[in-house]
Amino acid sequence: MPTKPLTLTEQTRRAQLISVTIELIARHHYTGTSLARIAEAAGISKAAVLYHFPSKDAVVQAAYDSVIDAVTAHVGAAVEAATRRPTSDKAESNEAVSGEALLNEAAPSEAPLGEATSGEATLGEATSGEATLGEATSGEATLGEAALEAYIRSLIGYLRENPTHTRMIIEAIGEAPTVGDTPNAPSRHQSVAALITAAREAGDYRPDVDPSVTAVIVNGALDAIVAENLSDPTFDTTAAAESLINLLRRSLR
C-alpha cells in the first residue's frame, strides 16, 4: 500500500525534529539525547514526536541521513564546478567529468570519515573561501587533479562551517545501532579513488599512481587533520589542507 504523502505541516515538523536532534546530539552526544529531550527542545510532547518517528533511533537515522545528504551535495557541487570545462573548450569536447557521478560511484549513503586513535570517528574541518581551486605554491591545478583538490577543500570547509554536522556523523556512526555506515567503509575509499583515477587518466598524475593506495593516504590525512583539530581547536586546518594538496602535487605528478 502506497505511503500517504506528508502534509506541509508534517514536513515542517519533521524538519524541525531533525534539526533539533542534530543540535542535541552535537551537544549531549547520542547517549544523552532522549525522545523526551528532543520533545522538550521542539516544544511538543513525546507522543507528538512518536507520531512522526516511531523511536529515538528513527529520528537519529533521519538526522544522520539529512546531514550526509547535505555534505554529499556540497562536495559534489564543488567537484562538479572544478571539473566543468569553459564554454570555448566544449566545442572540442562535450564531456565534462561529473562531480556527483565520481562521488557516487560507490554507495552514496556511506559517510566520509575515518577513526582517530581516541576512538572517535573523525571528519575534516577548515575555513571556506580560502585559495581558489587549483592554487598552490607548486603551480596551477589541471582539470583532473582540480577535482580531488575541490573534494579536499570543500569537505574540510563544509565541516568547519557546520560543526554540529561533524559531531552528528561521529556520534551516529559510533553509537546509533540503526546507522550501518562505518568509519572504514569501502565506498569512502572508492569515491576518492575514482577522483584519483580520473586525474591519472587525464594525464595529471603519473601512470604508476595507485588510486586505491592513494585514496587510503588521502582519507587518512583528512582524518588526522580532524583528529588534531578535535584535540586542539586552534589548529589551522586550512593550512593543513593546503599542505596536503601541495604534498599530493609533488608526489603524484
Summary of the structure (lengths in Angstrom):
residues: 253
radius of gyration: 19.7
end to end distance: 55.6
largest distance: 61.2
contacts: 818
relative contact order: 0.14
helix: 63%
strand: 2%
